[in-house]
Amino acid sequence: MDNAGPGKIIEAMVRKVERIETNVDWIKGSMEKDEKHFDQIYRNKEEIQKVKTIGGVLFAITGFVASFFGFNVNK
């Protein structure tokens, strides 16, 4: 501890804590962005599932109606 008096040690510790706080803020910001992306992905998944369900129902109805006219849709 040549030049490092108590004041220098405290200053170094304060700078270290400030860097840690900055890193924590950056991590929190990244996590919030990621959470928004996950929410969007989940909403997109729900929309895709709805479209698949509607498409399946429409195909079934088309097949059912076509069967009245003698068409075979399931080839």
Summary of the structure (lengths in Angstrom):
residues: 75
radius of gyration: 31.0
end to end distance: 86.0
largest distance: 98.4
contacts: 139
relative contact order: 0.05
helix: 84%
strand: 0%
